Amino acid sequence: MAAGTGITATITDISGESTRVFNLNLSNWHPQRWTPINWEWSSFDTIRLMKGLSEVDVPFKNIDYLEYDWSKNPPAAEVKTVNGAVIKGQPLRIGENWYFRAQTDYGEFKLSTNDTKRIEFSFD
């Protein structure tokens, strides 16, 4: 897909640097199930939050913005949906092997979830 199609977003990292991306997904780098010496990517198009005792998956296509607060222990996240609802909870699918991956106009993009501050989604 080329820029201007699918899910596009502006991702801001914890240093304040923003990058415009397209074809965004959330990916996990993990050992293959049957051959743990080989590693593979699994990709998702949802954000998962722990809200109370429940897990809530919010599809990217329903998100206006996502913002992480890494100063809290455990970390917190706020999702504003395209219909205006605000969902607050503890982010799941974070850590050492979780990345936001996408393309830019100048190449591939990858950012650790733990280094992400805010994502503003847009849809072309």
Secondary structure as UniProt FT lines:
FT   TURN            3..4
FT   STRAND          7..13
FT   TURN            14..15
FT   STRAND          18..31
FT   TURN            36..37
FT   STRAND          39..44
FT   STRAND          46..51
FT   TURN            52..53
FT   STRAND          54..59
FT   HELIX           60..62
FT   STRAND          63..69
FT   TURN            70..71
FT   STRAND          76..81
FT   TURN            82..83
FT   STRAND          86..91
FT   TURN            96..97
FT   STRAND          98..104
FT   TURN            105..106
FT   STRAND          107..112
FT   HELIX           113..115
FT   STRAND          116..123
//
